[in-house]
Amino acid sequence: MGFEKNILCIGAGYVGGPTMAMIAYKCPQYKVLVVDIDKDKIKAWNSASLPIFEPGLDEIVTKSRGRNLFFSTEIEKGIEESEIIFVSVNTPTKTFGQGAGRAADLQYWEKTAREILAHSKDSKVVVEKSTLPVRTASAMERILNENSAGMHFEVVSNPEFLAEGTAIRDLENPDRVLIGSRETPEGIKARKAVAEIYLNWVPKKKIIESNVWSSELSKLTANAFLAQRISSINSISALCEKTEADVDEVANAIGMDSRIGPKFLKSSVGFGGSCFKKDILNLVYICESYGLDKAARYWESVVEINDWQQNRFVQNMLSNMFNTVAGKRIAIFGFAFKADTGDTRESPAIYVAQGLLEEHAEVVITDPKALENAKKDLKPFKQGVTFQADPYKAAKGAHAVAVLTEWDVYRTLDYKRIFNSMVQPAFLFDGRNILDHKKLFDMGFNVFAIGKAPLKHF
């Protein structure tokens, strides 16, 4: 039996893999091929041990793989045979030249565009799935349509709005699906073709159509607004610690205002992940490039508050542990940037661990899913850091425990057992405010939480 559509995704990472798995799962009438130059990654996608951890991903991959979902390194063949190509390649922040540290590095996207052109034999719809600066589609269309073969390419923007840890749920029941194209007959036809894919399981009222520039900018703006809320409540957490207000009570009070709402008002050691910081700095660079310096400084301050919050956490540990952590064993509970993922990109735990190691602490990292990534992130530190899967072993002989990821397992540990195994006085720094602080204090811990008055025995 032939397939109604041949869909290709270039890039088998955190976005491309799960997104295509969901499309294949919901649309058995379509052939979905995911390609990548990384042979080891493709091998993992074809195995029982997928290259990324995401709740529910194993199930949908297992049901679709080999039926209508395929993973391959044959990029040229995939391009030739497809009608719709999703591009989900890495667009990191530039580390060189103009815009270094802010602008998106588009070299991989441009190389992919040229590869699509080189191996295409007919016209195609190319879908931006990577997060890209506004007006990138225009540049890509110029590259793709500079051909003498009479082929025509429409570039459609279809940004992802996934949250790691809930990506499968987000894909299955999205708040919205945004599809942007040029407002021409060809552009509108292309975005309708992409919308047709999602209409297999997403209600029509949740599919938003727009011009391509609005779609590209909406992705950056969405992440900037979410990060802004986190930095806003984190700035208030510092004030709460000085005034003995409770940041959770403040967040609850303002979150009940229907104009504000309760989401993304959980104070913490800071936000992480591959998107927030990168997208905000990209937005800053775009504002600067258009001479909008006031707007650029406003959004830049969101990142500055986040960096400050992480540094403040380390300084709080240092000042409360008698102004030195040198030679002291400190157990870090959680290294992933959030629960239910193994992703450590821009994780606050990286910066906290680095800060403690620079103070010559003996740092022990424990995490249910992120230890391998943690080892890579802290590879420059040859001494002073060890990795332990068992949190009880990590805490044994420690002067302090710092909770940096909100894994459920950390809520239910036997903290009396942990306290009895630690050096006294024992310190607990809750960077996610997930524990019962009064109960821990009664056990004997000196407890320091984000945005709350300390509970200490001295």
PABA-130050 format. One record per residue (C-alpha): residue number from 1; residue in one letter; chain; x, y, z. Coordinates in pm, 1 decimal. Each point is the difference from the previous one (the first is absolute). Layout:
REM PABA-130050
REC num residu chaine     east    north       up
REC NUM      A      A        X        Y        Z
...
//
This chain:
REM PABA-130050
REC num residu chaine     east    north       up
REC   1      M      A      0.0      0.0      0.0
REC   2      G      A    136.0    342.1    -97.0
REC   3      F      A      6.9    298.6    233.4
REC   4      E      A   -205.3    316.4    -57.3
REC   5      K      A    292.1    225.2     91.4
REC   6      N      A    377.5    -34.2     34.5
REC   7      I      A    117.2    218.8    286.9
REC   8      L      A    366.1     53.9     81.0
REC   9      C      A    155.5    154.6    309.3
REC  10      I      A    364.6    103.6     -9.3
REC  11      G      A    126.2     -9.9    358.6
REC  12      A      A    -69.5   -276.7    252.1
REC  13      G      A     35.9    197.9    320.1
REC  14      Y      A   -229.4    106.9    284.5
REC  15      V      A   -249.1    165.3   -238.6
REC  16      G      A     22.4   -197.3   -323.6
REC  17      G      A    -10.9   -348.6    149.7
REC  18      P      A   -306.6     34.3    226.7
REC  19      T      A   -191.5    220.6   -247.3
REC  20      M      A     39.3   -244.5   -285.0
REC  21      A      A    -76.3   -293.4    229.7
REC  22      M      A   -333.5    162.7     88.7
REC  23      I      A    -82.5     76.3   -364.3
REC  24      A      A     71.2   -361.4    -96.3
REC  25      Y      A   -199.9   -129.3    297.6
REC  26      K      A   -303.9    211.6    -84.8
REC  27      C      A     28.2    -28.4   -379.1
REC  28      P      A     67.4   -360.8   -108.9
REC  29      Q      A    -87.3    102.8   -356.1
REC  30      Y      A    318.4    212.6    -19.7
REC  31      K      A    357.1   -122.4    -29.1
REC  32      V      A    218.9    190.5    244.9
REC  33      L      A    377.4    -16.5    -36.6
REC  34      V      A    239.8    161.5    250.0
REC  35      V      A    358.2     46.4   -117.0
REC  36      D      A    314.8    122.5    170.1
REC  37      I      A    373.9      0.1    -70.3
REC  38      D      A     64.0   -142.2    347.8
REC  39      K      A     18.4   -377.4    -54.5
REC  40      D      A      0.8    -77.4    372.5
REC  41      K      A   -315.8    205.2     53.7
REC  42      I      A   -182.2   -177.6   -282.3
REC  43      K      A    117.6   -335.3    133.6
REC  44      A      A   -148.1     91.3    338.4
REC  45      W      A   -332.9    103.7   -157.7
REC  46      N      A    -13.1   -345.7   -158.9
REC  47      S      A     74.6   -175.4    330.3
REC  48      A      A   -177.1    -66.3    327.8
REC  49      S      A    201.5    281.3    163.8
REC  50      L      A   -111.5    325.5   -158.7
REC  51      P      A    253.1    287.3     -3.3
REC  52      I      A   -223.8    226.6    209.1
REC  53      F      A   -219.4    -59.8    301.9
REC  54      E      A   -353.2    131.3    -24.1
REC  55      P      A   -300.8   -154.7    179.3
REC  56      G      A   -219.9   -184.5   -251.8
REC  57      L      A    247.7     20.6   -288.3
REC  58      D      A    101.8   -366.9      9.1
REC  59      E      A   -359.3   -111.4    -46.3
REC  60      I      A    -81.4    205.3   -307.5
REC  61      V      A    336.3    -73.4   -165.2
REC  62      T      A    -41.8   -374.1     58.7
REC  63      K      A   -351.7      0.4   -149.7
REC  64      S      A     98.4    190.9   -314.5
REC  65      R      A    362.1    -92.9    -70.9
REC  66      G      A     29.1   -234.7   -296.7
REC  67      R      A   -365.3     59.4    -92.4
REC  68      N      A      9.4    357.9   -122.8
REC  69      L      A    274.2    154.3    216.1
REC  70      F      A    361.0    -45.9   -108.6
REC  71      F      A    337.5    131.3    115.4
REC  72      S      A    291.9     18.5   -240.3
REC  73      T      A    326.2    172.7    -92.5
REC  74      E      A    -95.3     -0.8   -370.0
REC  75      I      A    -67.4    372.2    -22.1
REC  76      E      A     34.0     32.4   -376.9
REC  77      K      A   -250.9   -276.4    -71.5
REC  78      G      A   -241.4    141.3    257.9
REC  79      I      A      7.9    343.4   -162.1
REC  80      E      A    -56.6   -141.9   -346.6
REC  81      E      A   -303.3   -208.8    100.4
REC  82      S      A   -180.1    248.8    229.4
REC  83      E      A   -266.9    258.8    -71.2
REC  84      I      A     10.1    183.6    333.0
REC  85      I      A    330.0     52.4    182.4
REC  86      F      A     12.1    104.9    364.4
REC  87      V      A    335.1    150.5     98.8
REC  88      S      A     92.6    -42.4    364.1
REC  89      V      A    373.8     60.7      7.4
REC  90      N      A    196.4    167.1    276.2
REC  91      T      A     -4.2    382.4      8.1
REC  92      P      A    229.1     80.3    294.4
REC  93      T      A    105.9    345.8    109.9
REC  94      K      A    297.7    126.8   -200.2
REC  95      T      A    336.3    -21.9    173.5
REC  96      F      A    191.8    198.1   -261.3
REC  97      G      A    -13.7    312.4   -214.1
REC  98      Q      A   -281.5    250.8    -20.0
REC  99      G      A   -273.9    -68.3    253.5
REC 100      A      A    213.3   -246.7    198.9
REC 101      G      A   -174.8    -98.1    322.1
REC 102      R      A   -339.2    120.3   -124.1
REC 103      A      A    -84.1    -69.8   -363.1
REC 104      A      A   -106.1   -343.8   -120.1
REC 105      D      A    263.0   -197.9   -187.3
REC 106      L      A   -176.6    -86.3   -326.6
REC 107      Q      A    282.2   -185.4   -175.1
REC 108      Y      A   -161.2   -342.3     49.3
REC 109      W      A   -336.3    122.8   -124.2
REC 110      E      A    156.6    152.8   -311.7
REC 111      K      A    201.6   -316.1    -69.9
REC 112      T      A   -321.8   -200.7     30.5
REC 113      A      A   -180.9    234.5   -239.2
REC 114      R      A    275.7    -41.8   -256.7
REC 115      E      A     -7.9   -377.9     48.9
REC 116      I      A   -376.8     -1.1    -61.2
REC 117      L      A     53.0    195.0   -320.9
REC 118      A      A    282.6   -227.3   -118.0
REC 119      H      A   -195.8   -323.0     39.5
REC 120      S      A   -351.7    106.5    -97.1
REC 121      K      A   -147.3    -97.7   -334.3
REC 122      D      A   -334.6    175.6     42.2
REC 123      S      A   -168.5    279.3    194.5
REC 124      K      A    -45.2    -40.0    376.1
REC 125      V      A   -135.0    163.2    313.6
REC 126      V      A    275.4     68.7    252.6
REC 127      V      A   -111.3     43.6    360.6
REC 128      E      A    203.5    195.5    254.9
REC 129      K      A    -18.6   -199.7    322.0
REC 130      S      A    320.6    137.6    150.7
REC 131      T      A    -26.6    324.1    193.4
REC 132      L      A    118.6    268.6   -239.9
REC 133      P      A     29.5    379.7     -9.5
REC 134      V      A   -284.4    189.3   -161.7
REC 135      R      A     36.1     31.1   -380.0
REC 136      T      A    219.2   -311.2    -31.5
REC 137      A      A   -259.3   -158.6   -230.4
REC 138      S      A     58.9    272.7   -256.6
REC 139      A      A    372.5    -73.5    -15.1
REC 140      M      A    -63.6   -372.3    -25.7
REC 141      E      A   -248.7     44.7   -282.6
REC 142      R      A    257.9    200.2   -195.0
REC 143      I      A    253.4   -282.9     35.6
REC 144      L      A   -247.8   -272.4    -90.7
REC 145      N      A   -163.4    177.2   -292.1
REC 146      E      A    326.9     99.5   -167.8
REC 147      N      A     -7.8   -307.5   -222.0
REC 148      S      A    -14.3    -61.6   -372.4
REC 149      A      A   -211.4   -315.3     22.4
REC 150      G      A   -332.9    179.9     28.3
REC 151      M      A    -55.7   -126.8    353.5
REC 152      H      A   -191.1    219.5    245.0
REC 153      F      A     37.3    -16.6    377.6
REC 154      E      A   -235.2    153.2    254.8
REC 155      V      A    147.3     51.8    346.9
REC 156      V      A   -257.4    -32.3    277.0
REC 157      S      A     58.2     84.9    366.4
REC 158      N      A   -138.5   -255.7    247.5
REC 159      P      A    172.9     71.6    333.4
REC 160      E      A     -5.4   -254.3    280.3
REC 161      F      A   -142.6     90.9    339.5
REC 162      L      A    102.3   -314.5    185.4
REC 163      A      A    105.5    -19.8    361.7
REC 164      E      A    252.9   -271.9     74.7
REC 165      G      A   -145.5   -251.9    240.6
REC 166      T      A   -349.9     51.3   -144.0
REC 167      A      A     86.8      4.1   -371.9
REC 168      I      A   -213.7   -300.1    -93.6
REC 169      R      A   -301.0    139.5    182.3
REC 170      D      A     65.0    339.9   -161.7
REC 171      L      A     14.3   -159.9   -344.4
REC 172      E      A   -312.4   -207.7     50.8
REC 173      N      A   -206.0    282.4    149.2
REC 174      P      A    165.3    330.2    -96.5
REC 175      D      A   -119.9    340.3    116.4
REC 176      R      A     37.9    106.8   -362.1
REC 177      V      A    178.8    -87.2   -321.3
REC 178      L      A    139.9    306.7   -174.5
REC 179      I      A     64.6     -9.0   -373.8
REC 180      G      A    127.9    305.1   -184.9
REC 181      S      A     60.3     55.4   -369.5
REC 182      R      A     19.6    274.2   -257.0
REC 183      E      A   -341.9    147.2    -76.1
REC 184      T      A      5.9   -113.5   -362.3
REC 185      P      A   -206.6   -273.7   -164.4
REC 186      E      A    305.5   -228.3      1.5
REC 187      G      A     83.4     84.9    360.9
REC 188      I      A   -354.5    -54.2    124.2
REC 189      K      A    -18.2   -332.2   -187.7
REC 190      A      A    321.9   -110.9    170.8
REC 191      R      A   -118.4     83.8    349.4
REC 192      K      A   -331.3   -175.7    -67.9
REC 193      A      A    201.1   -311.0    -91.8
REC 194      V      A    180.7     16.8    335.4
REC 195      A      A   -325.3     69.4    186.1
REC 196      E      A   -151.6   -308.8   -162.7
REC 197      I      A    256.1   -215.7    182.5
REC 198      Y      A    -95.2    133.0    342.9
REC 199      L      A   -373.7    -11.7    -71.5
REC 200      N      A     23.9   -378.5     32.7
REC 201      W      A    -13.4     48.2    378.7
REC 202      V      A      3.6    372.6     86.7
REC 203      P      A   -333.1    188.9     -1.2
REC 204      K      A    -18.2    263.7   -273.1
REC 205      K      A    -61.2    278.1    255.8
REC 206      K      A    345.8    -66.1    147.0
REC 207      I      A    179.9     44.9   -331.0
REC 208      I      A    106.9    361.0    -48.2
REC 209      E      A     98.5    126.9   -342.5
REC 210      S      A    205.0    318.3    -37.7
REC 211      N      A    256.3    167.7   -217.6
REC 212      V      A    344.0   -154.1     24.3
REC 213      W      A    157.6    294.8    183.5
REC 214      S      A   -259.7     -7.0    278.6
REC 215      S      A     50.4   -374.2     41.3
REC 216      E      A    379.5     29.2     26.0
REC 217      L      A    -20.3    284.2    251.6
REC 218      S      A   -274.5   -168.4    206.2
REC 219      K      A    232.7   -284.0     98.1
REC 220      L      A    269.9    232.2    134.6
REC 221      T      A   -258.6    215.9    172.9
REC 222      A      A   -175.6   -295.0    167.2
REC 223      N      A    322.8   -121.9    159.4
REC 224      A      A     98.5    352.7     99.1
REC 225      F      A   -333.1     54.3    178.0
REC 226      L      A     23.4   -331.8    186.5
REC 227      A      A    357.0     69.1    111.4
REC 228      Q      A   -100.5    353.0     97.8
REC 229      R      A   -254.0   -135.1    248.9
REC 230      I      A    261.8   -225.7    158.9
REC 231      S      A    250.6    284.3     32.4
REC 232      S      A   -271.3    226.6    138.2
REC 233      I      A    -94.2   -235.9    282.9
REC 234      N      A    365.8    -81.4     62.4
REC 235      S      A     76.0    368.9     47.1
REC 236      I      A   -278.6     10.8    259.4
REC 237      S      A    143.9   -309.8    170.3
REC 238      A      A    309.0    198.2     97.0
REC 239      L      A   -219.5    267.6    156.3
REC 240      C      A   -201.3   -264.9    185.0
REC 241      E      A    317.1   -138.0    158.1
REC 242      K      A     86.7    347.3    132.5
REC 243      T      A   -348.7     83.9    128.0
REC 244      E      A   -102.6   -348.2    126.9
REC 245      A      A   -285.1    -15.0   -248.5
REC 246      D      A    -61.4   -340.7   -162.9
REC 247      V      A     39.2     -1.3   -378.9
REC 248      D      A   -241.7   -292.5    -42.1
REC 249      E      A   -269.7    190.6    187.3
REC 250      V      A     66.7    310.5   -209.2
REC 251      A      A    -11.3   -203.4   -323.0
REC 252      N      A   -326.2   -164.3    106.2
REC 253      A      A   -156.5    335.7     82.1
REC 254      I      A     89.6    167.2   -327.6
REC 255      G      A    -64.7   -316.4   -201.8
REC 256      M      A   -364.4      0.0    108.0
REC 257      D      A    -41.3    326.8   -188.7
REC 258      S      A   -158.9   -115.6   -326.3
REC 259      R      A    198.5    265.6   -187.5
REC 260      I      A    326.4   -160.3    114.1
REC 261      G      A    -72.6   -370.9     53.4
REC 262      P      A    209.2   -252.2    193.9
REC 263      K      A    226.8   -152.0   -265.8
REC 264      F      A    374.8     61.3     -4.0
REC 265      L      A     -7.5    169.6    339.3
REC 266      K      A    199.3   -270.0    179.8
REC 267      S      A    313.9    155.4    141.4
REC 268      S      A    316.8   -205.4    -36.5
REC 269      V      A    374.2      5.8    -48.5
REC 270      G      A    -70.0    112.2   -357.7
REC 271      F      A   -117.0   -114.9   -340.2
REC 272      G      A    202.2   -215.9   -237.5
REC 273      G      A    -45.3   -202.5   -315.0
REC 274      S      A    104.0     53.3   -357.6
REC 275      C      A   -257.7    265.2    -88.9
REC 276      F      A    -65.0    275.5    251.9
REC 277      K      A    342.0    164.1     22.0
REC 278      K      A     83.7    -62.1   -366.3
REC 279      D      A   -329.9    138.3   -126.2
REC 280      I      A      8.9    307.2    224.4
REC 281      L      A    354.4     87.7   -106.5
REC 282      N      A   -108.6    -48.6   -360.2
REC 283      L      A   -290.2    238.4     62.7
REC 284      V      A    243.6    248.2    159.0
REC 285      Y      A    223.8    -15.8   -306.2
REC 286      I      A   -291.5     51.8   -239.0
REC 287      C      A   -118.6    301.8    201.1
REC 288      E      A    352.5    143.1     -5.5
REC 289      S      A     31.6    -56.1   -374.3
REC 290      Y      A   -310.9    214.3    -53.0
REC 291      G      A    123.5    272.0    238.7
REC 292      L      A   -250.4    -92.2    272.2
REC 293      D      A    248.7     28.1    286.6
REC 294      K      A   -256.5     59.3    276.4
REC 295      A      A   -185.9   -317.4    -99.2
REC 296      A      A    329.6   -190.5    -21.0
REC 297      R      A    108.1    105.1    350.7
REC 298      Y      A   -340.7    -94.0    139.6
REC 299      W      A     19.3   -357.1   -128.2
REC 300      E      A    368.3    -31.3     84.3
REC 301      S      A    -85.4     71.3    363.2
REC 302      V      A   -205.6   -322.9     10.2
REC 303      V      A    317.8   -201.0    -60.5
REC 304      E      A    199.9    217.4    240.2
REC 305      I      A   -246.9    -68.9    282.3
REC 306      N      A     25.2   -372.4    -71.1
REC 307      D      A    380.7      8.3     15.3
REC 308      W      A    -19.9    205.7    319.5
REC 309      Q      A   -237.7   -250.5    161.0
REC 310      Q      A    240.2   -286.4    -66.5
REC 311      N      A    295.7    195.4    135.2
REC 312      R      A   -207.3    103.7    301.2
REC 313      F      A    -72.9   -365.4     76.8
REC 314      V      A    371.6    -83.2     11.4
REC 315      Q      A     75.6    307.1    211.3
REC 316      N      A   -278.5    -96.9    240.2
REC 317      M      A    155.0   -343.8     41.1
REC 318      L      A    342.8    147.6     56.1
REC 319      S      A   -104.4    264.1    253.7
REC 320      N      A   -212.8   -239.1    205.8
REC 321      M      A    259.9   -275.8      8.8
REC 322      F      A    238.4    219.5    199.3
REC 323      N      A    135.0    179.0   -309.1
REC 324      T      A    183.0   -299.8   -138.7
REC 325      V      A    -85.8   -322.9   -180.3
REC 326      A      A    361.4    -96.8    -73.0
REC 327      G      A     47.4   -371.5     59.3
REC 328      K      A   -366.7    -46.8     94.8
REC 329      R      A   -207.0   -271.6   -168.6
REC 330      I      A   -315.1    146.3   -154.8
REC 331      A      A   -264.6   -223.5   -157.9
REC 332      I      A   -189.1    149.0   -292.5
REC 333      F      A   -340.8   -164.9    -40.5
REC 334      G      A    -92.6     38.7   -365.8
REC 335      F      A    200.0    119.2   -299.4
REC 336      A      A   -262.9      6.8   -278.1
REC 337      F      A   -137.4    347.6    -63.0
REC 338      K      A   -345.4   -128.6     96.9
REC 339      A      A   -165.2   -324.3    108.9
REC 340      D      A    -93.3   -278.4   -242.9
REC 341      T      A    282.0     64.6   -243.5
REC 342      G      A    366.8    -87.4    -26.7
REC 343      D      A     77.4    333.3   -167.6
REC 344      T      A    255.8    213.7    182.9
REC 345      R      A     41.5    281.7   -250.6
REC 346      E      A     29.9    333.3    187.0
REC 347      S      A   -101.2   -179.3    320.1
REC 348      P      A     41.8    214.5    313.4
REC 349      A      A    171.6   -303.0    153.9
REC 350      I      A    292.9     48.9   -237.9
REC 351      Y      A     65.1    350.7    129.3
REC 352      V      A    -58.2    -89.5    364.1
REC 353      A      A    237.4   -297.9    -26.8
REC 354      Q      A    262.4    211.3   -174.3
REC 355      G      A    -27.5    268.4    266.4
REC 356      L      A     45.3   -254.3    278.8
REC 357      L      A    291.6   -170.6   -176.4
REC 358      E      A    171.5    335.5    -44.6
REC 359      E      A    -27.1     34.1    379.2
REC 360      H      A    174.0   -341.3     28.9
REC 361      A      A   -305.5   -187.6    126.1
REC 362      E      A    -23.2   -376.8    -49.1
REC 363      V      A   -312.5    -22.8   -216.7
REC 364      V      A   -203.2   -318.7    -43.9
REC 365      I      A   -262.3     -1.0   -275.6
REC 366      T      A   -305.0   -227.3      5.2
REC 367      D      A   -285.7     -5.4   -251.8
REC 368      P      A   -239.6   -273.3   -123.3
REC 369      K      A     53.9     70.8   -371.3
REC 370      A      A    270.3    261.7    -57.5
REC 371      L      A    325.9   -139.4    141.5
REC 372      E      A    159.6    -66.9   -339.3
REC 373      N      A    -73.1    353.7   -115.2
REC 374      A      A    122.8    133.8    334.7
REC 375      K      A    333.4   -174.5    -54.2
REC 376      K      A     34.4    174.6   -336.2
REC 377      D      A    -98.3    339.4    142.1
REC 378      L      A    254.3    -18.6    281.9
REC 379      K      A    276.2   -167.0   -199.9
REC 380      P      A    231.5    304.9     30.3
REC 381      F      A     17.1    -63.2    375.3
REC 382      K      A    250.1   -280.7     41.3
REC 383      Q      A    -27.2     -9.5    377.6
REC 384      G      A   -258.2     67.2    267.9
REC 385      V      A   -307.1   -147.3   -170.6
REC 386      T      A   -144.9   -352.5     11.1
REC 387      F      A   -322.0   -152.9   -126.9
REC 388      Q      A   -228.6   -229.6    194.8
REC 389      A      A   -334.1   -145.3   -110.8
REC 390      D      A   -115.3    -71.0    357.0
REC 391      P      A    -99.2    320.2    184.9
REC 392      Y      A     57.3   -163.2    339.5
REC 393      K      A    359.2    -81.2    -93.3
REC 394      A      A     43.8    347.6   -145.3
REC 395      A      A   -108.8    160.2    327.4
REC 396      K      A    204.6   -227.5    227.5
REC 397      G      A    271.3    204.2    169.8
REC 398      A      A   -122.1    323.1   -160.5
REC 399      H      A     -8.9    336.2    173.3
REC 400      A      A   -289.6    114.7   -218.4
REC 401      V      A   -264.6   -115.1   -245.4
REC 402      A      A   -115.3    233.5   -277.2
REC 403      V      A   -321.7    -91.8   -184.0
REC 404      L      A     28.2    139.0   -353.3
REC 405      T      A   -252.7   -204.7   -200.5
REC 406      E      A   -361.4    -60.6    104.9
REC 407      W      A      1.6   -377.8    -52.7
REC 408      D      A   -283.2   -169.4    190.8
REC 409      V      A    245.3   -250.3    145.6
REC 410      Y      A    160.4    275.3    207.6
REC 411      R      A   -331.6     82.2    165.8
REC 412      T      A    -31.8   -348.2    150.4
REC 413      L      A    353.3    -82.9    114.9
REC 414      D      A     65.2   -100.1    361.2
REC 415      Y      A    154.2    328.0    110.2
REC 416      K      A     46.9   -116.8    356.5
REC 417      R      A    227.4   -273.4   -135.4
REC 418      I      A    178.7    259.5   -212.2
REC 419      F      A     40.6    237.1    296.4
REC 420      N      A    148.4   -273.9    216.9
REC 421      S      A    257.3    -81.7   -270.5
REC 422      M      A    117.8    360.9    -42.9
REC 423      V      A    263.9    210.5    172.4
REC 424      Q      A   -153.9    223.2    267.3
REC 425      P      A   -122.5    268.1    -11.4
REC 426      A      A   -183.4   -117.1   -311.0
REC 427      F      A   -120.5    251.0   -259.5
REC 428      L      A   -276.6    -35.8   -257.9
REC 429      F      A    -44.3    253.3   -278.0
REC 430      D      A   -324.7    -47.4   -188.5
REC 431      G      A     40.1    163.8   -340.5
REC 432      R      A   -343.6   -115.5   -113.9
REC 433      N      A   -211.6     41.6    315.1
REC 434      I      A   -135.9   -353.6    -23.9
REC 435      L      A     69.1   -125.3    354.1
REC 436      D      A   -169.1     36.2    339.1
REC 437      H      A    237.8    249.8    154.5
REC 438      K      A   -147.3      3.3    350.6
REC 439      K      A     18.1   -379.6     17.7
REC 440      L      A    363.3      6.7   -114.8
REC 441      F      A     82.6    266.1    258.4
REC 442      D      A   -157.8   -209.6    273.9
REC 443      M      A    223.3   -291.2   -107.2
REC 444      G      A    302.1    220.0     61.2
REC 445      F      A     76.1    145.7   -342.5
REC 446      N      A     86.7    364.6    -47.8
REC 447      V      A   -234.2     79.5   -287.9
REC 448      F      A     39.7    272.4   -260.4
REC 449      A      A   -269.8     26.6   -264.9
REC 450      I      A    -56.4    243.8   -285.2
REC 451      G      A   -200.3    305.8    103.5
REC 452      K      A    -60.4   -110.6    360.9
REC 453      A      A    144.8     82.4    337.6
REC 454      P      A    277.7   -245.4     95.6
REC 455      L      A    -63.7   -266.1    261.7
REC 456      K      A    322.3    -50.7    191.1
REC 457      H      A    116.6   -127.3    337.5
REC 458      F      A    269.8    258.5     60.9
//
